[in-house]
Amino acid sequence: MPEQAFRPAPASPGPRSGLVGVDPAAATTKEVGAHFAELAKEVRAAGLLELRPARYYGRLAFNAAMFLAGLVAFFLIGDSWWQLAVAAWMGISCVQSAYMFHDAGHKAMFRGMPATAVGRIHANLVNGVSYGWWVNHHNRHHSFPNNIDLDPDIGRRTAIFDMSQYASRTRWQKFVVRHQHVLFFVLLVLEGYKMRRTSVLAIARGQTKRPWVEGGLIALHLAIYLTVVFTVLSPLLAVAFIVVQQGVLGLHFGLIFAPNHKGMEVRRGEESLDWLERQVLTSRNIRPSAFIDFMYGGLNYQIEHHLFPTMPRMNLGRARPMVRDYCARNGIPYLEVGVLESYREVAGFLHDVSEPARQGVAPVAA
């Protein structure tokens, strides 16, 4: 099917609460709309919503081996500047671990306590990020993607999606916004730090369940991480190792999520679209390959993932032609582009949104 450009879809009654954490295909037609209910029947009949724990055991083992290989290299190399290559490897490895707590949070891997255990190990212990904070934050994003008023992924960004957001930015943030088509990508190196900082604040404010468990695991992560790095490496090299490892993690993590919604339709206020239209019109797929699937952790199938957040990642590619064909039959735009094109679209969108700020034009009130 050829790529389609965006065009507005007809409005229809939509859900009033998020459906992440449950199986949207099990929801009623009234909750999600006739479009999605029909597609969900096709997907369920194909068995694509059934859990595939055995496949995830293999993925968990692979990620553990990848992480352990980095640790072995770290201790074998010792106090050498070659450790910066290990730092980059560990940054990529930690992103692969992040995909595990992402899938666990969506109940796409396991259910119940096993999912929570996988989530906390890979989020809190490996990455130093609060699993509880992230699940709450990410569920709200899935419920209202690209909605300026309701999507927390928009609210926590310095970059703006609409000029009505400009007035609330600080002087430094306004400078970033004026050049956000470039600085957005540069500042992705801080993404890991920002998630850790937000996690700690959420725990301190009592915004997570079991804050002592969440906080204790993050404290253990920091204690082990800093002790090992500063014990094996000289102080200057230890700092360089941390900067490179966290920078690669943040850049990789940010580049994975940047193309998903930026440059797609921006929404405001209470949603009027049904579940399918809301998710498809605000999401962009990256054309798949074995390498892309690995590096993106299956999130290159962003449309399918948003439509069926509980679907195991190894089934997303199989759902893709079904979703694409359904959208084509019903005149619903389905956008899929290559990697470089996706970043060009994101940069172009950020540039166009911030053009009034560079021209000194006062923003229009929302």
C-alpha positions as CSV (number, residue, x, y, z in Angstrom):
1,M,0.0,0.0,0.0
2,P,1.5,3.4,-0.8
3,E,2.2,5.9,1.9
4,Q,-0.6,8.3,2.6
5,A,-0.4,11.9,3.7
6,F,-2.3,13.2,6.7
7,R,-5.9,14.3,6.2
8,P,-8.5,14.9,8.9
9,A,-10.8,11.9,9.8
10,P,-14.4,12.3,10.6
11,A,-15.2,12.8,14.3
12,S,-17.0,10.1,16.2
13,P,-17.7,9.5,19.9
14,G,-14.7,8.3,21.8
15,P,-13.7,6.7,25.1
16,R,-13.5,8.8,28.2
17,S,-10.8,6.9,30.0
18,G,-7.6,5.1,29.1
19,L,-7.6,1.5,28.0
20,V,-4.0,0.8,28.6
21,G,-3.5,-2.1,31.0
22,V,-6.5,-3.9,29.7
23,D,-7.1,-5.5,26.4
24,P,-8.8,-2.9,24.1
25,A,-10.1,-5.8,21.9
26,A,-12.2,-7.0,24.8
27,A,-13.8,-3.6,25.2
28,T,-17.3,-2.9,23.9
29,T,-18.2,-1.1,20.7
30,K,-19.6,1.8,22.7
31,E,-16.2,2.3,24.5
32,V,-13.9,2.2,21.5
33,G,-16.1,2.9,18.4
34,A,-17.3,0.7,15.6
35,H,-14.1,1.1,13.6
36,F,-11.8,-0.4,16.2
37,A,-14.3,-3.1,17.3
38,E,-14.4,-4.5,13.8
39,L,-10.6,-4.4,13.4
40,A,-10.1,-6.0,16.8
41,K,-12.2,-9.0,15.8
42,E,-9.9,-9.6,12.9
43,V,-6.8,-9.3,15.1
44,R,-8.1,-11.5,17.9
45,A,-9.2,-14.1,15.4
46,A,-5.6,-14.3,14.1
47,G,-4.4,-14.9,17.7
48,L,-2.2,-11.8,17.8
49,L,-3.3,-10.7,21.2
50,E,-2.3,-14.0,22.9
51,L,0.7,-13.7,25.2
52,R,4.0,-15.2,24.0
53,P,6.0,-15.7,27.3
54,A,8.4,-18.2,25.8
55,R,9.5,-15.7,23.2
56,Y,10.0,-13.1,25.9
57,Y,12.1,-15.6,27.9
58,G,14.5,-15.6,25.0
59,R,14.5,-11.8,24.8
60,L,15.2,-11.5,28.5
61,A,18.1,-14.0,28.2
62,F,19.5,-12.1,25.3
63,N,19.3,-8.8,27.0
64,A,21.0,-10.3,30.2
65,A,23.8,-11.7,28.0
66,M,24.2,-8.3,26.3
67,F,24.5,-6.6,29.7
68,L,26.8,-9.2,31.2
69,A,29.1,-9.0,28.1
70,G,29.5,-5.2,28.8
71,L,30.3,-5.9,32.5
72,V,32.9,-8.5,31.6
73,A,34.5,-6.1,29.1
74,F,34.4,-3.4,31.7
75,F,36.4,-5.4,34.3
76,L,38.8,-6.9,31.8
77,I,39.7,-3.5,30.2
78,G,40.1,-1.8,33.6
79,D,41.4,1.8,33.8
80,S,41.7,2.6,30.1
81,W,40.1,5.1,27.8
82,W,38.8,2.1,25.8
83,Q,36.2,2.1,28.4
84,L,34.3,4.8,26.5
85,A,33.4,2.1,23.9
86,V,32.1,0.0,26.7
87,A,30.1,2.9,28.0
88,A,28.4,3.3,24.6
89,W,27.7,-0.4,24.6
90,M,26.1,-0.2,28.0
91,G,24.0,2.8,27.0
92,I,22.6,0.7,24.1
93,S,22.1,-2.3,26.4
94,C,20.2,-0.2,28.9
95,V,17.8,0.9,26.2
96,Q,17.2,-2.7,25.3
97,S,16.4,-3.2,29.1
98,A,14.0,-0.3,28.9
99,Y,12.0,-2.1,26.2
100,M,11.5,-4.9,28.7
101,F,9.9,-2.6,31.3
102,H,7.9,-1.0,28.6
103,D,6.4,-4.3,27.5
104,A,6.0,-5.4,31.1
105,G,4.1,-2.2,31.9
106,H,1.7,-2.9,29.0
107,K,1.1,-6.4,30.2
108,A,2.3,-7.6,26.8
109,M,4.8,-9.9,28.3
110,F,3.3,-11.4,31.5
111,R,0.4,-10.6,33.8
112,G,0.3,-9.9,37.5
113,M,3.4,-10.0,39.8
114,P,5.8,-11.4,37.1
115,A,5.2,-8.3,35.0
116,T,5.7,-6.0,38.0
117,A,8.9,-7.9,38.9
118,V,10.3,-7.6,35.4
119,G,9.3,-4.0,35.3
120,R,11.0,-3.0,38.5
121,I,14.2,-4.9,37.8
122,H,14.6,-3.4,34.4
123,A,13.4,0.1,35.3
124,N,14.4,0.8,38.9
125,L,17.4,-1.5,39.3
126,V,19.0,-1.4,35.8
127,N,18.0,2.0,34.6
128,G,17.4,4.0,37.9
129,V,13.9,5.0,36.7
130,S,10.7,4.6,38.7
131,Y,8.6,1.9,37.1
132,G,5.4,3.1,39.0
133,W,5.9,6.6,37.8
134,W,6.6,5.5,34.2
135,V,3.5,3.2,34.0
136,N,1.2,6.0,35.2
137,H,2.8,8.5,32.9
138,H,2.8,6.3,29.9
139,N,-0.7,5.1,30.3
140,R,-2.0,8.6,30.2
141,H,0.0,9.2,27.1
142,H,-1.5,6.2,25.4
143,S,-5.0,7.4,26.3
144,F,-4.6,10.8,24.7
145,P,-1.6,10.8,22.4
146,N,-0.5,14.2,21.1
147,N,-3.2,16.0,23.1
148,I,-1.6,19.2,24.4
149,D,-4.0,19.3,27.4
150,L,-4.0,15.6,28.3
151,D,-0.8,14.0,27.1
152,P,1.9,14.2,29.8
153,D,4.6,13.4,27.2
154,I,3.9,16.9,25.7
155,G,3.7,18.6,29.0
156,R,7.1,17.6,30.2
157,R,9.0,18.7,27.1
158,T,10.8,22.0,26.6
159,A,10.0,21.8,22.9
160,I,6.5,23.1,22.0
161,F,3.9,21.6,19.8
162,D,1.8,24.8,19.5
163,M,2.7,28.4,20.0
164,S,0.1,28.7,22.8
165,Q,2.7,26.8,24.9
166,Y,5.5,29.4,24.3
167,A,4.4,32.0,27.0
168,S,4.8,29.5,29.8
169,R,8.5,28.8,29.0
170,T,11.4,30.4,30.9
171,R,13.9,32.6,29.1
172,W,16.3,29.7,28.6
173,Q,13.5,27.5,27.4
174,K,12.3,30.1,25.0
175,F,15.8,30.2,23.5
176,V,15.6,26.4,23.1
177,V,12.1,26.7,21.5
178,R,13.3,29.3,18.9
179,H,15.9,26.7,17.8
180,Q,14.1,23.6,18.7
181,H,14.4,22.0,15.3
182,V,18.1,21.5,16.1
183,L,18.3,21.7,19.9
184,F,15.6,19.1,20.5
185,F,17.9,16.5,19.1
186,V,21.0,17.8,20.8
187,L,19.2,17.8,24.2
188,L,18.2,14.2,23.9
189,V,21.5,13.3,25.5
190,L,19.8,14.5,28.8
191,E,16.8,12.3,28.4
192,G,18.1,9.6,30.9
193,Y,18.9,12.3,33.5
194,K,15.5,13.9,33.1
195,M,13.6,10.6,33.6
196,R,15.6,9.8,36.7
197,R,15.0,13.3,38.1
198,T,11.3,13.1,37.4
199,S,11.2,9.6,39.0
200,V,12.8,10.7,42.2
201,L,10.5,13.7,42.5
202,A,7.4,11.5,41.9
203,I,8.6,9.0,44.6
204,A,9.3,11.9,47.1
205,R,5.9,13.3,46.5
206,G,4.2,10.0,47.1
207,Q,2.9,9.7,43.5
208,T,3.9,6.0,43.2
209,K,2.7,2.8,44.8
210,R,5.2,1.2,47.2
211,P,7.6,4.3,47.3
212,W,10.0,2.5,49.6
213,V,10.5,-0.4,47.2
214,E,10.8,2.0,44.2
215,G,13.1,4.3,46.0
216,G,15.2,1.5,47.5
217,L,15.8,-0.1,44.2
218,I,16.9,3.2,42.6
219,A,19.2,3.9,45.6
220,L,20.7,0.4,45.1
221,H,21.1,1.1,41.4
222,L,23.0,4.3,42.1
223,A,25.1,2.8,44.9
224,I,26.3,-0.2,42.7
225,Y,26.8,1.9,39.6
226,L,28.8,4.7,41.2
227,T,30.8,2.4,43.4
228,V,31.9,0.1,40.5
229,V,32.7,3.0,38.2
230,F,34.7,5.0,40.6
231,T,36.5,2.0,42.1
232,V,37.7,0.5,38.8
233,L,38.3,3.8,36.9
234,S,40.3,7.0,37.7
235,P,38.1,9.9,38.7
236,L,38.3,11.7,35.4
237,L,37.7,8.5,33.4
238,A,34.8,7.6,35.7
239,V,33.1,10.9,35.0
240,A,33.7,10.5,31.2
241,F,32.3,6.9,31.4
242,I,29.1,8.1,33.1
243,V,28.7,11.0,30.6
244,V,29.1,8.8,27.6
245,Q,27.0,6.0,28.9
246,Q,24.1,8.2,30.0
247,G,24.5,10.4,26.8
248,V,24.2,7.4,24.5
249,L,21.3,6.0,26.5
250,G,19.4,9.3,26.4
251,L,20.1,9.9,22.7
252,H,19.2,6.4,21.7
253,F,16.1,6.5,23.9
254,G,15.0,9.9,22.6
255,L,15.6,9.1,18.9
256,I,13.4,6.0,19.3
257,F,10.5,7.9,20.7
258,A,10.9,11.2,18.7
259,P,9.3,10.0,15.4
260,N,6.3,8.3,17.0
261,H,4.0,11.3,17.3
262,K,5.9,14.6,16.6
263,G,4.7,16.1,13.4
264,M,1.4,14.2,13.5
265,E,-2.0,15.7,14.3
266,V,-2.0,17.7,17.5
267,R,-5.2,17.5,19.6
268,R,-6.7,19.7,22.3
269,G,-9.2,19.3,25.1
270,E,-11.7,16.5,25.4
271,E,-11.3,13.9,22.7
272,S,-14.0,13.5,20.0
273,L,-12.3,10.8,17.9
274,D,-12.8,7.1,18.5
275,W,-10.0,4.8,19.7
276,L,-8.8,3.8,16.2
277,E,-8.8,7.2,14.7
278,R,-7.2,8.8,17.7
279,Q,-4.3,6.4,17.7
280,V,-3.7,6.2,13.9
281,L,-4.0,9.9,13.1
282,T,-1.5,10.8,15.8
283,S,1.1,8.0,15.2
284,R,3.8,7.4,12.6
285,N,5.4,4.0,11.7
286,I,9.0,3.5,10.7
287,R,9.4,1.1,7.8
288,P,10.5,-2.2,9.3
289,S,13.6,-4.4,8.8
290,A,15.4,-6.8,11.2
291,F,17.8,-4.1,12.3
292,I,15.1,-1.5,12.8
293,D,12.9,-3.9,14.7
294,F,15.8,-4.6,17.0
295,M,17.0,-1.0,17.6
296,Y,13.4,0.3,18.0
297,G,12.3,-2.6,20.2
298,G,9.2,-3.0,18.1
299,L,8.1,0.6,18.6
300,N,8.6,1.3,14.9
301,Y,5.2,-0.3,14.7
302,Q,3.8,2.6,16.6
303,I,0.4,2.6,15.1
304,E,-0.2,-1.1,15.9
305,H,1.3,-0.7,19.3
306,H,-1.0,2.2,20.1
307,L,-4.0,0.4,18.8
308,F,-3.2,-2.8,20.7
309,P,-0.9,-1.8,23.6
310,T,-1.2,-5.3,25.2
311,M,-0.1,-7.0,22.0
312,P,3.3,-8.9,22.3
313,R,6.0,-7.0,20.3
314,M,6.7,-10.1,18.1
315,N,3.1,-9.9,16.9
316,L,3.1,-6.2,15.9
317,G,4.7,-6.9,12.5
318,R,2.1,-9.5,11.7
319,A,-0.7,-7.1,12.7
320,R,0.7,-4.3,10.5
321,P,-0.7,-5.5,7.1
322,M,-4.1,-6.1,8.7
323,V,-4.2,-2.6,10.2
324,R,-2.9,-1.0,7.1
325,D,-5.4,-2.7,4.8
326,Y,-8.3,-1.9,7.2
327,C,-7.3,1.8,7.2
328,A,-7.1,1.8,3.4
329,R,-10.6,0.2,3.1
330,N,-12.1,2.8,5.4
331,G,-10.2,5.9,4.1
332,I,-8.2,6.4,7.3
333,P,-4.7,7.7,6.8
334,Y,-1.9,5.4,7.8
335,L,1.6,6.9,7.7
336,E,4.8,4.9,7.4
337,V,8.1,6.3,6.4
338,G,11.8,5.5,6.5
339,V,14.1,6.4,9.4
340,L,15.7,9.5,7.9
341,E,12.4,10.8,6.5
342,S,10.8,10.5,10.0
343,Y,13.5,12.7,11.5
344,R,13.2,15.2,8.7
345,E,9.5,15.4,9.3
346,V,10.0,15.9,13.0
347,A,12.6,18.6,12.5
348,G,10.4,20.3,9.9
349,F,7.4,20.3,12.3
350,L,9.4,21.7,15.2
351,H,10.8,24.4,12.9
352,D,7.4,25.4,11.6
353,V,5.8,25.5,15.0
354,S,8.5,27.8,16.4
355,E,8.7,30.1,13.4
356,P,6.5,32.8,15.1
357,A,8.9,32.8,18.1
358,R,11.9,33.5,15.8
359,Q,9.9,36.3,14.1
360,G,9.0,37.8,17.4
361,V,5.2,37.3,16.8
362,A,3.2,37.2,20.0
363,P,1.5,33.8,20.5
364,V,-2.2,33.5,20.2
365,A,-3.9,32.5,23.5
366,A,-5.2,28.9,23.6
